[in-house]
Amino acid sequence: MFMFEFLSSPLIVRALIALVISSIMTGVIGTFTVLRGLSTMGAAIAHASLAGAVLGVMFGIEPILGAFFLSIAFALATAYVGEEGGGRMDILLGVSFGFSTSIAILFISMLSAYTVAAWSFLLGDVLGVTEGELAILFAFTVASISLVLIFYKEFKFITFDEEGAEAMGLRVRFIHYFMILLIAVATVVALRVVGSILTVVMLVAPAAAAYEFSHSLERMIFLSVVIAMSSSILGFFVSIKANVATSAVIGVITSLTFLISLLLSTRRRKCACRLVSPVKLVREKQTAFRKHLRHHTNVLKGDNPP
């Protein structure tokens, strides 16, 4: 009876829908973020999106749209400078992270009447999601997932064998920039739910946990979405019951899930090493590599591998 009354509240229903949407988005895009080593890029973009949201509050436009446009511009600029500048990408991302954070804090300090609204994007406020914001988040997610499905073969090929994809004539640079754009959109979706501080946790931790128990990209994406959604919904109900910050509880549960998966995976690998001979392991790796090459050949021909 209590649960029925609890779910009858439009506020709660909107919050749960927002959590499901953000979980799907971060679960799918986070998989490619982890596999391509773009986690730091995601963190930098998250703080740029915060600055965009605060700018939206300052100028009276939809904060999510402000976050969207600034995060897109920041992501493309950072990727381009890192590629053309010839410097180390980790240094550039470190500086970009600090710069975007400083700009966001500067904008927040310039606000007076809208400080609470601005801080909600820093710390997250899933209960404050409006119907208009929910519609925008839903549109972003549907568009992004649709694009992933359209370019899935290219994403998969480039993620696991970038040099091979380039040798086969695929537009590696275009797909790379495209992935970065999707990461930017994912951070905007998560921004409204968990805030910029914990956005990178939602983007990386579920996918990293899924990686420990996955032998295919499809399985990793599925597990990543399941972990993100389970952690978000569980964290939401726990936070309501304990009367604490929802984003913080979600962040803690998601991080603990990753740590537990890491420990379980490590123990599993150690047990497997005791049971399987080194010669057998080498043969299995060689067989897997040959299957991997055959798969790439079939992808380029447009065939579906058996």
N, C-alpha and C positions, 0 to 999 in steps of 0.2 A: 504493500500500500504506500509506504514511504517512497519507494523507488518510482512508483507511478506518478505520485504528486511531484516528485523531484524532476522527472523528465517532462512533466506537463508545462514547465516554465519555459517560455520562449528564449529567455536568456541562456538557460542551460543547453537547450537544443542547438542554438546558434553556436555556442562554444564547442559543443561536441562535433558539430559539422565542420567547424574551422579546424579542429584538431585532426579529424580524418583527412581533410583536404591537404593540410600541411604535411601529414605523415606520408601520404601517397607521393607528394611532390618531392620531399626530402629523401624518401626511401629510394625512389628511382634515380633522381639526379645525383644523390649522394653516392650511389654505386659507382658511377663514372668519375665522380670527384675523387674518391678514394683510389680507384684503380689507376688513374692518371696522375696521382700525386699532386692534386690541386687544392688540398685542404687549406693551406695558408692563403691561397688566393680567395677561397670562400670566406675566410675570416676578415680579410681586408675589405672585400665587397660588402660584407654585413655591416661594417661600420660606415661605409660610404652610403649605404641605403638608409642608415639612421640619420645621417646628415641630410639626405634628401627628404625624409619624412618630416624632420624639423623645419626644413625650408618650406614644405607644404603647409605646415601649421602657421608659420610666420606670414605667408602670403595668401592664406585663406583658400588654398586648393586642397584636393584630396591628398592626404599624407602618403597613402600607398602609391599613388601615381608619381608623387615627387620622389619617393624612394626608388621607384621603378626606373625613371629616366636618369637619375643621378648614378644609380648603381650600374646601369648599362653603359653610360659614358665612362665611368671610372674603370669598369672591367675591360672595355675595349682599349682605353688609353694605356692601362697598365700592361696588358698583353702585348700591345704594339711596341711600347717603349722597351719592354723586356726582350722582345724579339729583334728589334732593329738597333737597340742601343749597344748590344754586345756585352753588357755587364752581367753579373750574376743575378739570376732571378730571385734567389732567396734574399739577397740584400735589398733588391728593389721592392719586394713584397713587404719586407720588414719596415722599410721607410714609408711605403704606401699605407701600411696598417697604422703606423703612428700618425701620419698626416691626416688620414680620414677620421681617426678617432679625435684628434685635436680640433678638426673643423666641426665635427658633431658637437663636441663639448662647447666650443665657441658659440655656435648657434643657439644651443640650449641656454647659455648664460645671457644671451641677448634678449631672451623672452622674459616676459613678466606675467602677463595674464594667462598664458597658455603653457606654463611650465609643467603642470600635471599631465597634460596631453602629450607633451614631448617626452617626458620621462616614461610614459607608458610604452613607448617604442623602444626605449632602452632596456626596460625590465620585462616587458611583455604584459599584456592584459587581455587574455582570451575572453573573459567575461564582458569586455567592453566592445567586442566586435559587433558592428552594426550590419543590417541587412545589405546595405550598399557595399560595404567592405567585403562581406561574404560573397557577393556576386562577382566582385573583381577578383578575389582569390580563386574562386571557382573557374572563372574564365582563363586566368593565367595558367592554372593547373591543367585544364583540358587542352589548351593550345600547346603547352609544353610537352605533355605526354603524347599527344598526337604527332608532334614533330619527331619525338624519339622513336615512335613506331615507324614513321615514314623513313627515317634515316638509320634504322636499327642496324642493318648489315654493315653500313659504313662505320657507325660508332663502334661496333664490336670488333671489326677488323683493325681499325686504327688504335683502339685501346690496347689490343694484345700484340700488335705487330705494326708499329707506325712506319718503320723503314720498309717493310714489305709492301704496305699499302701505298707508300709513295712510289716505290718501284713499279707497282702495277698501274700507276696513273690516277689513283684516287686523289681528290682534292683535300689533302691532309690539313693544309693551313686553314681552309674554309671550315672544315669540320671542327678543328681545334677552337677557332674563334666562336663557332656555333655552340660548342659545349660550354665555353666560358659565359656566353650569353644566357644559357639555360641555368647555370649556377647562379648568375645574378638574379634571375627571376625566382629561383628557389629560395634565395635569401630574403627576397621581398615577401614571399608568401609566409615564411617562418617568422619574419620580423614581427608581424602583428600578433602572433600567437605566443612566442616565447621571448621576444625581445632580441636586440642585436647581440647582447652578451652571450646568449645561449644558442643563437642560431647555428653557429659552427658545430656545436655539440649535436644538434638534431641532424645536421647535414652529414656528419662524419661518423659518429658513434654507431648508429644502427647498421650502416653499410660495413663498417669495420668489423662489427660483431658477426654479421652475416658472412663475411669473407672467410672467417675461421671454420665455417661448416659448409662451404659451398665448393662444388666441383664444376660448376657451369655458371655462366653469366646470368642465365634465366633464374636459376635457383637463388643466386645471390640477391638479385633484385627482389624476388618474392620474399625472401627472409628479411631483407632490409625494410620493406614496407610493413611486414608483420611486426617486427621488433619496434619500429617507430610508432606504429599505431597502438600497440599494446602498452608501451611505456607512456605514451601521451594520455591515453584514456585512464590508465591506472593512476598516473600522477595527478590527473585532474580530480578524480574522486577522493584520493588521499588528501590532497590539498584542501578540498572543500570540507572534508571531515575534520581535519586538523586545524583549519582556519589559518593556513599559511600561503605563501606565494606559489601559485600554480606553476609558473615557469621554472622556479627553483626545484620543485619536487620532480618535475618532468626531467630536468637536467640531471639530477642525482640518480634517478632510476635508470635513465638511458646510459649514463656513464658506468653505473654498476653492472648493467647488463653486458656492456662491452668487456669490462674487467673479468667478469665471470666466464664469458665465452672464451676469452684469451687463456684463462687458467685451464678450463676444460679441454680446449684444443691442444694446449701444450702437453697435458697429461696423455691425451689420446695419441699424439704424435710419438711421445716417448714409448708408449706401450706398443705402437705399431713397429717402431724401430727394433724392439726386442724380438718381435715375432717374425719379421720379414728379413731375409738375408740381403746384404748389400747388392749382390748380383741380380737378385730379383727386382730390387728397386730400380736399378739402372735399366733393366729390360723394360720395365713398366714405363719409365720416363721416355725411353726411345719410342715405344709404341704410341704413347700419348703425343709425342712430337710429330710423328708421321701422320696421325689422325688430324692434328692441328693444321699441317700443311695441306692435306687433302681438303679440309674444310674451307680454307682460304681459296683454293682453286675453284671449288664449287660455287663459292660466293661470287667470285669474279665472273663466272660463267652464267650466273643467274639461276643456278640449280639449287635445289634444297638437298643438303646432304642427308643420307639415310640415318 
